[in-house]
Amino acid sequence: MKKRFLILACTFMVKMIYASSFNADIIIDTTTVVNNTETYTVYDDETYVYLTMKTIDPKVATSILRKGLVIYFDVKGKKKKKVSVTYPIVKTQRPPRRNEDRPSKPTDPEVNDSIIKKIYHMLENNKPQKALYTYYDKIKEFNTVLNNEGIAIDVRADKQNSCFLYSLKIPKNKINTRTDINFNKLIIGIKTANIARNTSERTRPTQSARNGGRGGGRGGGRSNGTTGQGISGNPPVRDQSRSKNREIVSDITPIDFWFKVTSN
C-alpha cells in the first residue's frame, strides 16, 4: 500500500513540475511508459518536448547520478543516435565503495527512504550543473542553470514522498532544425551513459607488471628463479581484485530502451 501511495504522490509531483517549472500549456496527448521501476511521461506543444522520469527506487537514482543518462531523439522513428542530451556528465570513473553500492536485492521502504534523503541532501549541496547536447557532429557542453540552448534539465529528490525525479524540456528546433518537420514519428531512447575511464587507472597494472618482472629477475639471480616465480605470481591477485570491482559495477542494471511518443 505504501508503494502505491508513493507512486501516486510522485505522479502528483510530476504534474506540479510540469505546471510550475515549465509553465506548460494544456496537455492534449501524453505518453506514459513504465520500464522496470521507472515511469516516463512525455508530451509536447508547438515549441517544446517535455520528459519526466520518476522512480521510488533509490538504486536507479544512484545509477543515474553516478553514471549519467543519455536521452536520444529521432523524429523519423529509426532509433538513430544522432541527437541527444546527456546529464549528468560523469567524466571519470572510480571503483564504488561497498557501502556506497546499491544493493542487488530489494530493500525495505525504510532503507529506501533513508537513501532518498541522502540523495536529497547531496543534491541540495552539490547538484550537477553540466550537461551535453549532441546534434549530429555538433557536441556542446552547457550549463543547466544558464544556457543559450533553451534546454531546461534537472534532477531532484522528493524526501517527503521518497521518490527521485528527472525532468527535461527541449526545444523542437534542437531535435530537428527543419521547421516543416513532423514529430508524429518521434521516438525517444533512454540509455545509461558510458563513463570515460581515468587513463591513469589504466596504466597502473602495466607499471606493476614491469616492476614485478624486474623483481622476478633479481630474485631469480639469487635463488635459481624460485623467488622470481613467486613475485611473478602476483598479477593474478591483482586481476582478481579488478574483477571484484567489475562485479560491483555490473550489479547496477543499465537502462537501455526506446519508446514511441504520441505527438500533438
C-alpha positions in Angstrom: 0.0 0.0 0.0 2.8 2.4 0.9 4.4 1.8 -2.5 1.2 2.6 -4.3 0.8 5.7 -2.3 4.4 6.8 -3.1 3.8 6.3 -6.8 0.6 8.4 -6.7 2.4 11.1 -4.7 5.2 11.1 -7.3 2.7 11.4 -10.1 1.2 14.4 -8.5 4.7 15.9 -8.0 5.4 15.4 -11.7 2.3 17.3 -12.7 3.3 20.1 -10.4 6.7 20.2 -12.1 5.1 20.4 -15.5 2.8 23.3 -14.4 5.3 25.3 -12.3 8.7 24.7 -13.7 8.0 24.6 -17.4 4.8 26.8 -17.5 3.2 24.2 -19.7 0.1 24.7 -21.7 -2.9 22.3 -21.6 -1.8 18.7 -22.2 -3.6 17.1 -25.1 -1.7 13.9 -25.6 0.7 12.4 -23.1 2.8 9.3 -23.5 3.5 7.3 -20.3 5.9 4.3 -20.4 6.9 2.1 -17.5 10.4 0.4 -17.6 11.1 -1.7 -14.6 10.9 0.7 -11.7 10.9 3.9 -13.7 7.9 5.7 -15.1 8.5 8.1 -18.1 6.0 10.8 -19.1 6.3 12.7 -22.3 4.3 15.3 -24.1 4.9 18.2 -26.5 3.4 21.5 -27.6 4.2 23.7 -30.6 7.7 24.6 -29.3 9.0 22.0 -26.8 9.1 18.4 -25.9 8.8 17.7 -22.2 10.0 14.5 -20.5 9.9 13.5 -16.8 11.2 10.3 -15.3 10.2 9.3 -11.8 11.1 6.4 -9.6 10.9 5.3 -5.9 13.9 3.0 -6.4 17.0 4.6 -4.9 19.1 2.2 -6.9 18.0 3.7 -10.2 18.6 7.3 -8.8 22.1 6.3 -7.6 22.9 4.8 -11.0 21.8 7.9 -12.9 23.8 10.3 -10.6 26.8 8.0 -10.7 26.9 7.3 -14.5 24.7 9.9 -16.2 21.7 9.4 -18.5 21.6 9.9 -22.3 18.2 10.8 -23.9 18.1 10.3 -27.7 15.6 11.8 -30.1 14.8 10.5 -33.6 11.9 12.2 -35.5 12.0 9.5 -38.2 11.5 6.7 -35.8 14.6 4.8 -36.8 16.4 4.7 -33.4 19.3 6.8 -34.8 21.6 8.2 -32.1 22.3 11.5 -33.8 20.5 13.9 -31.4 20.8 13.5 -27.7 21.1 15.2 -24.3 23.4 13.7 -21.6 23.0 14.6 -18.0 24.7 14.5 -15.6 28.2 14.4 -17.2 30.5 12.0 -15.4 34.0 12.2 -16.9 35.9 9.8 -14.7 35.2 6.6 -13.0 36.3 5.4 -9.6 35.6 1.9 -8.2 32.5 2.3 -5.9 32.9 1.5 -2.2 31.0 -1.4 -1.0 28.9 0.7 1.5 28.0 3.1 -1.3 27.0 0.5 -3.8 23.3 -0.1 -4.3 22.1 -3.5 -3.1 21.4 -6.3 -5.5 18.2 -7.3 -3.7 15.1 -5.2 -3.0 15.4 -3.2 0.2 12.6 -2.3 2.7 10.9 1.0 2.5 12.7 2.5 5.5 16.1 1.8 3.8 14.8 3.3 0.5 13.6 6.4 2.4 17.0 6.8 4.0 18.8 6.6 0.7 16.5 9.1 -1.0 17.0 11.5 1.9 20.8 11.2 1.4 20.4 11.9 -2.3 18.2 14.9 -1.4 20.9 16.5 0.8 23.6 15.7 -1.7 21.7 17.5 -4.5 21.0 20.4 -2.2 24.7 21.0 -1.7 26.2 19.8 -4.9 23.8 19.4 -7.8 25.4 18.6 -11.2 25.2 21.7 -13.5 26.9 20.4 -16.6 25.1 18.6 -19.5 26.0 17.7 -23.0 24.0 18.4 -26.2 24.7 16.4 -29.3 23.3 17.2 -32.8 25.0 15.0 -35.4 28.6 16.2 -35.5 28.0 19.1 -33.2 28.7 18.4 -29.5 28.3 21.2 -26.9 28.7 21.2 -23.2 26.3 23.6 -21.5 25.3 24.8 -18.0 21.9 23.5 -16.8 21.2 26.8 -15.0 22.2 29.4 -17.5 22.5 28.4 -21.2 21.6 29.7 -24.7 20.3 26.4 -25.9 16.8 26.8 -24.4 17.2 23.4 -22.7 16.0 23.0 -19.2 17.1 19.9 -17.3 17.1 19.0 -13.7 17.2 16.2 -11.1 15.7 16.3 -7.7 14.7 14.0 -4.8 11.4 14.4 -3.0 12.2 13.2 0.5 8.6 13.5 1.7 7.3 11.1 -0.9 10.6 9.2 -1.2 10.9 9.5 -5.0 13.5 10.7 -7.5 12.6 12.9 -10.4 14.5 13.6 -13.7 13.0 16.3 -15.9 13.9 17.7 -19.4 12.4 20.4 -21.6 14.0 20.7 -25.0 13.0 23.0 -28.0 11.9 21.1 -31.0 14.3 23.0 -33.2 17.1 21.4 -31.1 15.8 18.0 -32.0 15.5 18.9 -35.7 16.3 22.3 -37.3 13.8 22.0 -40.1 10.6 24.0 -39.4 8.4 21.7 -41.6 9.4 18.5 -39.8 6.6 16.3 -38.5 7.0 14.9 -35.0 4.4 12.2 -35.4 7.1 9.5 -35.7 9.2 10.8 -32.8 10.8 8.1 -30.7 12.9 8.6 -27.6 15.8 6.4 -26.4 16.9 6.2 -22.8 20.3 4.8 -22.0 22.8 4.8 -19.1 25.8 6.8 -20.2 29.2 5.2 -20.7 31.7 6.5 -18.2 35.1 7.6 -19.5 37.7 5.7 -17.5 40.6 7.5 -15.9 43.7 6.9 -18.1 45.9 6.9 -15.0 44.0 3.8 -13.7 44.7 2.0 -17.0 48.5 2.4 -16.7 48.8 1.1 -13.2 48.6 -2.7 -13.9 51.2 -2.3 -16.7 53.6 -0.5 -14.4 53.1 -3.0 -11.6 53.7 -5.8 -14.1 57.0 -4.2 -15.1 58.1 -3.8 -11.5 57.1 -7.4 -10.8 59.2 -8.5 -13.8 62.3 -6.7 -12.6 61.8 -8.1 -9.1 61.5 -11.6 -10.5 64.7 -11.2 -12.4 66.7 -10.1 -9.4 65.1 -12.8 -7.3 65.9 -15.4 -9.9 69.6 -14.4 -9.8 69.8 -15.0 -6.1 67.8 -18.2 -5.8 67.6 -20.0 -9.1 64.4 -18.2 -10.2 62.3 -19.5 -7.3 61.7 -16.1 -5.8 61.2 -14.6 -9.2 58.3 -17.1 -9.9 56.7 -16.2 -6.6 56.7 -12.5 -7.4 55.5 -13.1 -10.9 52.5 -14.9 -9.5 51.2 -11.6 -8.1 49.4 -10.4 -11.2 46.5 -12.9 -10.9 45.8 -11.5 -7.5 45.6 -8.0 -9.0 43.3 -9.3 -11.7 41.1 -10.9 -9.1 40.7 -7.6 -7.3 39.9 -5.8 -10.5 37.3 -8.5 -11.3 35.6 -7.9 -8.0 35.3 -4.2 -8.8 33.8 -5.1 -12.1 31.2 -7.3 -10.4 30.2 -4.4 -8.1 29.8 -2.0 -11.1 27.9 -4.7 -13.2 25.4 -5.1 -10.3 23.9 -1.8 -11.4 21.5 -2.7 -14.2 21.9 -0.3 -17.1 18.9 1.5 -18.7 18.6 0.9 -22.4 15.3 1.1 -24.3 13.3 3.1 -26.9 9.7 4.1 -27.0 7.3 5.9 -29.4 5.9 9.3 -28.4 2.3 10.4 -29.1 2.7 13.8 -30.6 0.2 16.7 -30.8 
